[in-house]
Amino acid sequence: MKKILITAFEPFAGRKRNPALEVMARLKPAAFGCRLFRGKLPVSGREVGPALNRLLLKVRPDYMISLGLAAGEAALRIERFGLNILDYGIKDNKGWLPEGKKIKEDGPAAYFVNTAPVKLAAAARKTGVPAYVSNHAGAYVCNTLIYEAMHAIITGGFSTKFAFIHLPLTTEMALQEGAGRATPPSLPLAALAKAVEAAIKAVK
């Protein structure tokens, strides 16, 4: 039986929740007909690469889908590539704030994911949830994860198919963002989980 590894980031930026973790918890092995493994990743530019490598070596998945939060988005964002850059707008969870550094000094400028983002976005939209393909994952830890994942897959000889999905806030989280402020874009958790499930099925 083939194996799927789903990863999700811990909460960050002062929030106590991350929709990535909540969506990951809702995904069931029966939906994919594969063995399903889950991994929680640190929001740390220095630690996310080693943590991911440990998961890859332990699970050796056929498919790996990573989930992250893009607060302020109103749709699922399927990322196309990761850049070889560390340029944070806020500190990571370990207090690191790199400016203009490379992830890998001798690495390529970017890695394209080895799945079809257009196909994944289309599958998510069929569930009634907005989704689109993004050509820029930013320069924070989500981007680091994409770059580190594809670097590990290519240099480590893995056959793993990798995709990264950025999620908006859940409606439940948006309601907790603070009274008196403009409510940020959001989608219900159940809808996000359904859309992510459909996107993952499209990877296979």
DRENDO-1510 file (C-alpha; in Angstrom, 1 decimal, always signed):
<recs>
REC; n; res; u; v; w
REC; 1; MET; +0.0; +0.0; +0.0 .
REC; 2; LYS; +1.3; +3.4; -0.9 .
REC; 3; LYS; +2.1; +6.0; +1.7 .
REC; 4; ILE; +1.0; +9.7; +2.1 .
REC; 5; LEU; +2.8; +12.0; +4.5 .
REC; 6; ILE; +0.9; +15.1; +5.5 .
REC; 7; THR; +2.8; +17.9; +7.3 .
REC; 8; ALA; +1.5; +21.0; +9.1 .
REC; 9; PHE; +3.1; +23.8; +10.9 .
REC; 10; GLU; +2.7; +24.6; +14.6 .
REC; 11; PRO; +1.0; +27.9; +15.5 .
REC; 12; PHE; +3.1; +31.1; +15.0 .
REC; 13; ALA; +2.9; +34.9; +14.9 .
REC; 14; GLY; +1.2; +35.0; +18.3 .
REC; 15; ARG; -1.7; +32.8; +17.3 .
REC; 16; LYS; -2.7; +29.8; +19.4 .
REC; 17; ARG; -4.1; +27.8; +16.5 .
REC; 18; ASN; -3.0; +27.0; +13.0 .
REC; 19; PRO; -5.6; +25.8; +10.4 .
REC; 20; ALA; -3.0; +23.6; +8.8 .
REC; 21; LEU; -2.9; +21.4; +12.0 .
REC; 22; GLU; -6.7; +21.4; +12.2 .
REC; 23; VAL; -7.2; +20.4; +8.6 .
REC; 24; MET; -4.5; +17.7; +8.9 .
REC; 25; ALA; -6.3; +16.2; +11.9 .
REC; 26; ARG; -9.5; +15.9; +9.9 .
REC; 27; LEU; -7.9; +13.9; +7.0 .
REC; 28; LYS; -8.7; +10.2; +7.1 .
REC; 29; PRO; -6.7; +7.3; +5.5 .
REC; 30; ALA; -9.9; +5.8; +4.0 .
REC; 31; ALA; -10.3; +8.9; +1.8 .
REC; 32; PHE; -7.0; +8.1; -0.1 .
REC; 33; GLY; -6.7; +4.4; +0.0 .
REC; 34; CYS; -3.2; +4.8; +1.3 .
REC; 35; ARG; -1.3; +4.6; +4.6 .
REC; 36; LEU; -1.5; +8.1; +6.1 .
REC; 37; PHE; +1.2; +9.6; +8.2 .
REC; 38; ARG; +1.1; +13.0; +9.8 .
REC; 39; GLY; +3.9; +15.3; +11.0 .
REC; 40; LYS; +3.9; +18.6; +12.9 .
REC; 41; LEU; +6.7; +20.9; +11.8 .
REC; 42; PRO; +8.4; +23.8; +13.7 .
REC; 43; VAL; +8.1; +27.3; +12.5 .
REC; 44; SER; +11.8; +27.6; +12.6 .
REC; 45; GLY; +14.0; +28.3; +9.6 .
REC; 46; ARG; +16.9; +26.4; +11.1 .
REC; 47; GLU; +14.9; +23.4; +12.3 .
REC; 48; VAL; +12.3; +22.8; +9.6 .
REC; 49; GLY; +14.8; +21.2; +7.1 .
REC; 50; PRO; +16.3; +18.7; +9.5 .
REC; 51; ALA; +12.8; +17.9; +10.9 .
REC; 52; LEU; +11.5; +17.3; +7.4 .
REC; 53; ASN; +14.5; +15.1; +6.5 .
REC; 54; ARG; +13.9; +12.9; +9.5 .
REC; 55; LEU; +10.2; +12.4; +8.4 .
REC; 56; LEU; +11.2; +11.6; +4.9 .
REC; 57; LEU; +13.8; +9.0; +6.0 .
REC; 58; LYS; +11.4; +7.4; +8.5 .
REC; 59; VAL; +8.3; +7.3; +6.3 .
REC; 60; ARG; +9.7; +7.2; +2.7 .
REC; 61; PRO; +6.3; +8.4; +1.4 .
REC; 62; ASP; +5.1; +8.1; -2.1 .
REC; 63; TYR; +3.3; +11.4; -1.7 .
REC; 64; MET; +4.0; +14.3; +0.6 .
REC; 65; ILE; +1.6; +17.3; +1.0 .
REC; 66; SER; +2.6; +20.1; +3.3 .
REC; 67; LEU; +0.1; +22.6; +4.7 .
REC; 68; GLY; +0.7; +26.2; +5.9 .
REC; 69; LEU; -1.1; +29.3; +6.9 .
REC; 70; ALA; -1.3; +32.4; +4.7 .
REC; 71; ALA; -3.4; +34.8; +6.9 .
REC; 72; GLY; -5.1; +37.4; +4.8 .
REC; 73; GLU; -5.8; +35.0; +1.9 .
REC; 74; ALA; -9.4; +34.3; +0.9 .
REC; 75; ALA; -8.6; +31.1; -1.0 .
REC; 76; LEU; -6.4; +28.0; -1.0 .
REC; 77; ARG; -3.0; +28.8; -2.6 .
REC; 78; ILE; -1.2; +26.0; -4.3 .
REC; 79; GLU; +2.5; +26.9; -4.5 .
REC; 80; ARG; +4.5; +26.3; -7.6 .
REC; 81; PHE; +8.1; +26.7; -6.4 .
REC; 82; GLY; +10.4; +27.5; -3.4 .
REC; 83; LEU; +13.1; +30.2; -3.6 .
REC; 84; ASN; +16.6; +29.9; -2.2 .
REC; 85; ILE; +16.0; +32.9; +0.1 .
REC; 86; LEU; +15.5; +33.6; +3.8 .
REC; 87; ASP; +14.1; +37.1; +4.3 .
REC; 88; TYR; +11.6; +37.2; +7.1 .
REC; 89; GLY; +9.1; +40.0; +7.8 .
REC; 90; ILE; +8.6; +38.6; +11.4 .
REC; 91; LYS; +10.7; +36.5; +13.7 .
REC; 92; ASP; +10.2; +32.7; +13.5 .
REC; 93; ASN; +9.3; +30.8; +16.6 .
REC; 94; LYS; +12.9; +30.6; +17.7 .
REC; 95; GLY; +13.4; +34.4; +17.4 .
REC; 96; TRP; +15.4; +34.3; +14.2 .
REC; 97; LEU; +15.0; +37.1; +11.7 .
REC; 98; PRO; +17.3; +36.6; +8.7 .
REC; 99; GLU; +17.5; +39.2; +6.0 .
REC; 100; GLY; +18.5; +38.2; +2.5 .
REC; 101; LYS; +20.3; +35.0; +3.3 .
REC; 102; LYS; +20.3; +31.9; +1.2 .
REC; 103; ILE; +18.8; +28.6; +2.4 .
REC; 104; LYS; +21.6; +26.6; +0.6 .
REC; 105; GLU; +24.7; +28.7; -0.3 .
REC; 106; ASP; +25.5; +26.4; -3.2 .
REC; 107; GLY; +21.9; +25.5; -4.1 .
REC; 108; PRO; +19.9; +26.5; -7.2 .
REC; 109; ALA; +17.9; +29.8; -7.1 .
REC; 110; ALA; +14.6; +27.9; -7.0 .
REC; 111; TYR; +13.0; +24.4; -7.0 .
REC; 112; PHE; +9.8; +23.7; -8.8 .
REC; 113; VAL; +7.5; +21.3; -7.0 .
REC; 114; ASN; +7.2; +17.9; -8.8 .
REC; 115; THR; +3.4; +17.8; -8.9 .
REC; 116; ALA; +0.8; +19.8; -11.0 .
REC; 117; PRO; -0.4; +22.8; -9.0 .
REC; 118; VAL; -3.0; +23.7; -11.7 .
REC; 119; LYS; -4.5; +20.2; -11.3 .
REC; 120; LEU; -4.7; +20.5; -7.5 .
REC; 121; ALA; -6.2; +24.0; -7.6 .
REC; 122; ALA; -8.9; +22.8; -10.1 .
REC; 123; ALA; -9.7; +19.8; -7.8 .
REC; 124; ALA; -10.1; +22.1; -4.8 .
REC; 125; ARG; -12.4; +24.5; -6.7 .
REC; 126; LYS; -14.7; +21.6; -7.6 .
REC; 127; THR; -15.6; +21.4; -3.9 .
REC; 128; GLY; -16.8; +24.9; -3.9 .
REC; 129; VAL; -13.8; +26.5; -2.3 .
REC; 130; PRO; -11.7; +29.2; -4.1 .
REC; 131; ALA; -8.2; +28.1; -5.0 .
REC; 132; TYR; -5.5; +29.3; -7.3 .
REC; 133; VAL; -1.8; +28.6; -8.2 .
REC; 134; SER; +0.8; +30.9; -6.6 .
REC; 135; ASN; +4.2; +31.6; -8.1 .
REC; 136; HIS; +5.6; +33.0; -4.9 .
REC; 137; ALA; +5.4; +31.4; -1.4 .
REC; 138; GLY; +7.0; +34.4; +0.2 .
REC; 139; ALA; +10.4; +34.2; +2.0 .
REC; 140; TYR; +9.3; +32.9; +5.4 .
REC; 141; VAL; +9.4; +29.4; +6.8 .
REC; 142; CYS; +6.8; +28.0; +4.4 .
REC; 143; ASN; +9.1; +28.9; +1.5 .
REC; 144; THR; +12.0; +27.3; +3.3 .
REC; 145; LEU; +10.0; +24.1; +3.7 .
REC; 146; ILE; +9.2; +23.9; +0.0 .
REC; 147; TYR; +12.8; +24.5; -0.9 .
REC; 148; GLU; +14.2; +22.0; +1.7 .
REC; 149; ALA; +11.6; +19.4; +0.6 .
REC; 150; MET; +12.5; +19.5; -3.0 .
REC; 151; HIS; +16.2; +19.6; -2.3 .
REC; 152; ALA; +15.9; +16.5; -0.1 .
REC; 153; ILE; +13.8; +14.7; -2.7 .
REC; 154; ILE; +16.2; +15.5; -5.6 .
REC; 155; THR; +19.5; +15.0; -3.8 .
REC; 156; GLY; +18.3; +12.1; -1.6 .
REC; 157; GLY; +17.0; +10.0; -4.5 .
REC; 158; PHE; +13.4; +9.9; -3.2 .
REC; 159; SER; +10.6; +9.2; -5.6 .
REC; 160; THR; +8.2; +11.3; -3.4 .
REC; 161; LYS; +5.7; +13.6; -5.2 .
REC; 162; PHE; +5.5; +16.9; -3.2 .
REC; 163; ALA; +2.9; +19.6; -3.0 .
REC; 164; PHE; +2.5; +22.6; -0.8 .
REC; 165; ILE; -0.9; +24.2; +0.1 .
REC; 166; HIS; -1.3; +27.5; +1.8 .
REC; 167; LEU; -4.6; +27.9; +3.7 .
REC; 168; PRO; -6.5; +31.0; +4.8 .
REC; 169; LEU; -7.6; +31.5; +8.4 .
REC; 170; THR; -10.6; +29.5; +9.4 .
REC; 171; THR; -13.8; +31.4; +10.1 .
REC; 172; GLU; -13.5; +30.4; +13.7 .
REC; 173; MET; -10.0; +31.9; +13.9 .
REC; 174; ALA; -11.0; +35.1; +12.1 .
REC; 175; LEU; -13.7; +35.7; +14.8 .
REC; 176; GLN; -11.0; +35.6; +17.4 .
REC; 177; GLU; -8.7; +38.1; +15.7 .
REC; 178; GLY; -9.9; +40.9; +17.9 .
REC; 179; ALA; -13.0; +43.0; +18.2 .
REC; 180; GLY; -13.0; +46.5; +16.7 .
REC; 181; ARG; -10.7; +45.4; +13.8 .
REC; 182; ALA; -11.6; +44.5; +10.2 .
REC; 183; THR; -12.3; +40.8; +10.1 .
REC; 184; PRO; -9.7; +39.1; +7.9 .
REC; 185; PRO; -10.7; +36.8; +5.0 .
REC; 186; SER; -11.5; +33.2; +6.1 .
REC; 187; LEU; -13.2; +30.0; +5.2 .
REC; 188; PRO; -15.0; +27.4; +7.4 .
REC; 189; LEU; -12.7; +24.6; +8.6 .
REC; 190; ALA; -15.0; +21.8; +7.2 .
REC; 191; ALA; -14.8; +23.5; +3.7 .
REC; 192; LEU; -11.0; +23.8; +3.9 .
REC; 193; ALA; -10.6; +20.1; +4.9 .
REC; 194; LYS; -12.9; +19.0; +2.0 .
REC; 195; ALA; -10.9; +21.1; -0.5 .
REC; 196; VAL; -7.5; +19.9; +0.8 .
REC; 197; GLU; -8.8; +16.3; +0.6 .
REC; 198; ALA; -9.8; +16.8; -3.0 .
REC; 199; ALA; -6.4; +18.4; -3.9 .
REC; 200; ILE; -4.5; +15.6; -2.3 .
REC; 201; LYS; -6.5; +13.0; -4.3 .
REC; 202; ALA; -5.4; +15.0; -7.4 .
REC; 203; VAL; -1.7; +14.5; -6.6 .
REC; 204; LYS; -2.1; +10.7; -7.0 .
</recs>
